[in-house]
Amino acid sequence: MDKETIGTVLSVAKQWWLKVNTKPIRTGTLDGATFPHIIKVQYVVDGKTYIKRKWIGAGKPVPAVGSNLKVLYSAEKPSKAKILY
């Protein structure tokens, strides 16, 4: 990854189908359950807009919609990027 830019979080989606239990004994279906998230980040390189998704594990803090994140991208192929969070 050669260059960096700032990207904006467009959406945060909770993955309801992948439940992670945090308690050994539960009293209800969602008691102690946490869920991973997928964020969608938009960034601009040379006037062209790109969208990249990132998976965030269960229990990790999730950025708010509209917040800015650092994006590293390849100078030859800007669609190849890495979101730093």
MDTraj code that builds the backbone (N, CA, C; nanometers):
import mdtraj as md
import numpy as np

residues = "MET ASP LYS GLU THR ILE GLY THR VAL LEU SER VAL ALA LYS GLN TRP TRP LEU LYS VAL ASN THR LYS PRO ILE ARG THR GLY THR LEU ASP GLY ALA THR PHE PRO HIS ILE ILE LYS VAL GLN TYR VAL VAL ASP GLY LYS THR TYR ILE LYS ARG LYS TRP ILE GLY ALA GLY LYS PRO VAL PRO ALA VAL GLY SER ASN LEU LYS VAL LEU TYR SER ALA GLU LYS PRO SER LYS ALA LYS ILE LEU TYR".split()
xyz = np.array([
    [0.0846, -0.1163, 0.0000],
    [0.0000, 0.0000, 0.0000],
    [0.0903, 0.1242, 0.0000],
    [0.0755, 0.2050, -0.1020],
    [0.1653, 0.3173, -0.1225],
    [0.1162, 0.4489, -0.0642],
    [-0.0098, 0.4805, -0.0871],
    [-0.0612, 0.6120, -0.0507],
    [-0.1752, 0.5993, 0.0487],
    [-0.2120, 0.7133, 0.1063],
    [-0.3230, 0.7110, 0.2018],
    [-0.4169, 0.8280, 0.1774],
    [-0.5397, 0.8089, 0.2187],
    [-0.6431, 0.9102, 0.2080],
    [-0.7397, 0.8921, 0.3244],
    [-0.8384, 0.9778, 0.3318],
    [-0.9401, 0.9687, 0.4364],
    [-1.0698, 0.9204, 0.3737],
    [-1.1312, 0.8213, 0.4372],
    [-1.2593, 0.7690, 0.3907],
    [-1.3691, 0.7987, 0.4909],
    [-1.4924, 0.7971, 0.4449],
    [-1.6089, 0.8249, 0.5283],
    [-1.6921, 0.6982, 0.5428],
    [-1.7360, 0.6687, 0.6633],
    [-1.8189, 0.5510, 0.6896],
    [-1.9593, 0.5781, 0.6375],
    [-2.0039, 0.4952, 0.5426],
    [-2.1378, 0.5105, 0.4846],
    [-2.2432, 0.4343, 0.5625],
    [-2.2104, 0.3113, 0.6034],
    [-2.3092, 0.2303, 0.6745],
    [-2.2401, 0.1325, 0.7682],
    [-2.3145, 0.0935, 0.8695],
    [-2.2713, -0.0084, 0.9650],
    [-2.3827, -0.1109, 0.9733],
    [-2.3507, -0.2351, 0.9422],
    [-2.4521, -0.3409, 0.9430],
    [-2.4114, -0.4497, 1.0419],
    [-2.5057, -0.4841, 1.1281],
    [-2.4830, -0.5903, 1.2247],
    [-2.5134, -0.7243, 1.1581],
    [-2.4262, -0.8222, 1.1776],
    [-2.4472, -0.9558, 1.1224],
    [-2.5261, -1.0387, 1.2231],
    [-2.6586, -1.0317, 1.2129],
    [-2.7464, -1.1008, 1.3075],
    [-2.7338, -1.2516, 1.2995],
    [-2.6947, -1.3060, 1.1864],
    [-2.6883, -1.4505, 1.1670],
    [-2.5661, -1.5130, 1.2337],
    [-2.4693, -1.4302, 1.2816],
    [-2.3480, -1.4834, 1.3435],
    [-2.3403, -1.4355, 1.4880],
    [-2.3997, -1.5122, 1.5782],
    [-2.4062, -1.4746, 1.7193],
    [-2.2883, -1.5334, 1.7942],
    [-2.2241, -1.4516, 1.8785],
    [-2.1136, -1.4964, 1.9623],
    [-2.1593, -1.4867, 2.1069],
    [-2.1649, -1.6010, 2.1751],
    [-2.2082, -1.6026, 2.3151],
    [-2.0904, -1.5677, 2.4050],
    [-2.1137, -1.4772, 2.5011],
    [-2.0079, -1.4353, 2.5918],
    [-2.0265, -1.4895, 2.7338],
    [-2.1385, -1.5532, 2.7600],
    [-2.1638, -1.6108, 2.8923],
    [-2.1683, -1.7631, 2.8808],
    [-2.1159, -1.8340, 2.9795],
    [-2.1211, -1.9806, 2.9731],
    [-2.2620, -2.0368, 2.9914],
    [-2.3427, -1.9688, 3.0726],
    [-2.4808, -2.0125, 3.0951],
    [-2.5724, -1.8947, 3.0650],
    [-2.6708, -1.9187, 2.9788],
    [-2.7606, -1.8112, 2.9387],
    [-2.9009, -1.8404, 2.9874],
    [-2.9743, -1.7330, 3.0195],
    [-3.1132, -1.7483, 3.0617],
    [-3.2104, -1.7187, 2.9481],
    [-3.1624, -1.6547, 2.8427],
    [-3.2473, -1.6219, 2.7283],
    [-3.1708, -1.6399, 2.5985],
    [-3.2388, -1.6192, 2.4882],
    [-3.1788, -1.6405, 2.3576],
    [-3.0650, -1.5438, 2.3292],
    [-3.0826, -1.4163, 2.3610],
    [-2.9803, -1.3165, 2.3324],
    [-2.9055, -1.2701, 2.4566],
    [-2.9146, -1.3443, 2.5657],
    [-2.8453, -1.3091, 2.6886],
    [-2.6949, -1.3303, 2.6703],
    [-2.6181, -1.2221, 2.6763],
    [-2.4733, -1.2308, 2.6618],
    [-2.4264, -1.2458, 2.5187],
    [-2.5124, -1.2226, 2.4215],
    [-2.4744, -1.2377, 2.2814],
    [-2.4187, -1.1065, 2.2265],
    [-2.3120, -1.1172, 2.1493],
    [-2.2582, -1.0037, 2.0744],
    [-2.2505, -1.0429, 1.9275],
    [-2.2478, -0.9442, 1.8417],
    [-2.2517, -0.9699, 1.6986],
    [-2.1396, -0.8931, 1.6279],
    [-2.0784, -0.9517, 1.5248],
    [-1.9816, -0.8767, 1.4437],
    [-2.0547, -0.7775, 1.3527],
    [-1.9791, -0.6833, 1.2973],
    [-2.0357, -0.5806, 1.2100],
    [-1.9581, -0.5746, 1.0790],
    [-2.0227, -0.5220, 0.9766],
    [-1.9564, -0.4904, 0.8509],
    [-1.9771, -0.3414, 0.8266],
    [-1.8650, -0.2694, 0.8077],
    [-1.8762, -0.1275, 0.7774],
    [-1.8456, -0.1068, 0.6292],
    [-1.9092, -0.0061, 0.5720],
    [-1.8869, 0.0290, 0.4321],
    [-1.8260, 0.1691, 0.4312],
    [-1.7051, 0.1803, 0.3722],
    [-1.6305, 0.3058, 0.3716],
    [-1.6139, 0.3546, 0.2282],
    [-1.6389, 0.4833, 0.2073],
    [-1.6236, 0.5456, 0.0756],
    [-1.5010, 0.6357, 0.0794],
    [-1.4148, 0.6244, -0.0233],
    [-1.2987, 0.7115, -0.0339],
    [-1.2820, 0.7563, -0.1791],
    [-1.2133, 0.8682, -0.1987],
    [-1.1974, 0.9276, -0.3311],
    [-1.0495, 0.9340, -0.3648],
    [-1.0144, 0.8861, -0.4856],
    [-0.8776, 0.8932, -0.5364],
    [-0.8832, 0.9505, -0.6770],
    [-0.8167, 1.0621, -0.6983],
    [-0.8102, 1.1292, -0.8288],
    [-0.9490, 1.1545, -0.8875],
    [-1.0425, 1.1940, -0.8052],
    [-1.1768, 1.2265, -0.8512],
    [-1.2704, 1.1085, -0.8688],
    [-1.2219, 0.9873, -0.8503],
    [-1.3059, 0.8683, -0.8636],
    [-1.3385, 0.8142, -0.7247],
    [-1.4641, 0.7776, -0.7052],
    [-1.5111, 0.7292, -0.5754],
    [-1.5039, 0.5773, -0.5701],
    [-1.4517, 0.5261, -0.4594],
    [-1.4423, 0.3821, -0.4355],
    [-1.5135, 0.3494, -0.3051],
    [-1.5650, 0.2276, -0.2962],
    [-1.6307, 0.1804, -0.1741],
    [-1.5649, 0.0493, -0.1328],
    [-1.5278, 0.0411, -0.0072],
    [-1.4619, -0.0779, 0.0474],
    [-1.5363, -0.1204, 0.1730],
    [-1.5475, -0.2505, 0.1951],
    [-1.6118, -0.3038, 0.3153],
    [-1.5073, -0.3621, 0.4088],
    [-1.5350, -0.3551, 0.5386],
    [-1.4449, -0.4122, 0.6387],
    [-1.5281, -0.4841, 0.7437],
    [-1.4833, -0.6022, 0.7798],
    [-1.5487, -0.6827, 0.8822],
    [-1.4870, -0.6492, 1.0165],
    [-1.5699, -0.6219, 1.1166],
    [-1.5241, -0.5917, 1.2522],
    [-1.5771, -0.7003, 1.3436],
    [-1.4887, -0.7622, 1.4169],
    [-1.5237, -0.8748, 1.5020],
    [-1.6192, -0.8394, 1.6143],
    [-1.6811, -0.9410, 1.6713],
    [-1.7774, -0.9236, 1.7799],
    [-1.7082, -0.8670, 1.9032],
    [-1.7731, -0.7714, 1.9662],
    [-1.7202, -0.7112, 2.0875],
    [-1.6253, -0.5955, 2.0641],
    [-1.5843, -0.5700, 1.9412],
    [-1.4954, -0.4584, 1.9100],
    [-1.5785, -0.3308, 1.8919],
    [-1.5215, -0.2143, 1.9221],
    [-1.5963, -0.0898, 1.9013],
    [-1.6194, -0.0638, 1.7525],
    [-1.7336, -0.0081, 1.7206],
    [-1.7738, 0.0156, 1.5822],
    [-1.7785, 0.1663, 1.5577],
    [-1.7201, 0.2146, 1.4466],
    [-1.7256, 0.3593, 1.4192],
    [-1.8676, 0.4034, 1.3830],
    [-1.8954, 0.5283, 1.4076],
    [-2.0272, 0.5833, 1.3767],
    [-2.0373, 0.6160, 1.2281],
    [-2.1589, 0.6140, 1.1772],
    [-2.1830, 0.6519, 1.0380],
    [-2.1471, 0.8001, 1.0222],
    [-2.0698, 0.8312, 0.9196],
    [-2.0261, 0.9682, 0.8955],
    [-1.8880, 0.9985, 0.9510],
    [-1.8310, 0.9086, 1.0301],
    [-1.6977, 0.9332, 1.0842],
    [-1.5915, 0.9053, 0.9775],
    [-1.4726, 0.9590, 0.9988],
    [-1.3634, 0.9452, 0.9028],
    [-1.2630, 0.8416, 0.9496],
    [-1.2140, 0.7603, 0.8534],
    [-1.1136, 0.6589, 0.8801],
    [-1.0006, 0.6721, 0.7784],
    [-0.8814, 0.6300, 0.8169],
    [-0.7681, 0.6327, 0.7259],
    [-0.7735, 0.5116, 0.6337],
    [-0.7488, 0.5345, 0.5041],
    [-0.7507, 0.4284, 0.4036],
    [-0.6164, 0.4279, 0.3319],
    [-0.5492, 0.3135, 0.3294],
    [-0.4268, 0.2958, 0.2518],
    [-0.4637, 0.2280, 0.1212],
    [-0.4101, 0.2780, 0.0095],
    [-0.4436, 0.2196, -0.1200],
    [-0.3191, 0.2105, -0.2076],
    [-0.3269, 0.1259, -0.3084],
    [-0.2184, 0.1068, -0.4036],
    [-0.2247, 0.2163, -0.5099],
    [-0.1100, 0.2732, -0.5455],
    [-0.1070, 0.3795, -0.6457],
    [-0.1425, 0.3265, -0.7841],
    [-0.1057, 0.2023, -0.8153],
    [-0.1346, 0.1441, -0.9455],
    [-0.2806, 0.1049, -0.9594],
    [-0.3390, 0.0546, -0.8507],
    [-0.4780, 0.0077, -0.8528],
    [-0.5475, 0.0602, -0.7264],
    [-0.6095, 0.1786, -0.7335],
    [-0.6699, 0.2386, -0.6143],
    [-0.7860, 0.1578, -0.5548],
    [-0.8445, 0.0661, -0.6316],
    [-0.9528, -0.0148, -0.5764],
    [-0.9010, -0.1169, -0.4754],
    [-0.7704, -0.1437, -0.4789],
    [-0.7076, -0.2326, -0.3811],
    [-0.6684, -0.1470, -0.2612],
    [-0.7411, -0.1614, -0.1506],
    [-0.7225, -0.0737, -0.0360],
    [-0.7322, -0.1503, 0.0945],
    [-0.6878, -0.0827, 0.1996],
    [-0.6925, -0.1385, 0.3348],
    [-0.7415, -0.0280, 0.4280],
    [-0.8463, -0.0588, 0.5033],
    [-0.9037, 0.0385, 0.5978],
    [-0.8350, 0.0201, 0.7323],
    [-0.7817, 0.1273, 0.7844],
    [-0.7161, 0.1217, 0.9156],
    [-0.8152, 0.1634, 1.0216],
    [-0.8488, 0.0660, 1.1053],
    [-0.9397, 0.0928, 1.2159],
    [-0.9035, 0.0056, 1.3311],
])
top = md.Topology()
chain = top.add_chain()
for i, resn in enumerate(residues, 1):
    res = top.add_residue(resn, chain, resSeq=i)
    for name in ("N", "CA", "C"):
        top.add_atom(name, md.element.get_by_symbol(name[0]), res)
traj = md.Trajectory(xyz[None], top)
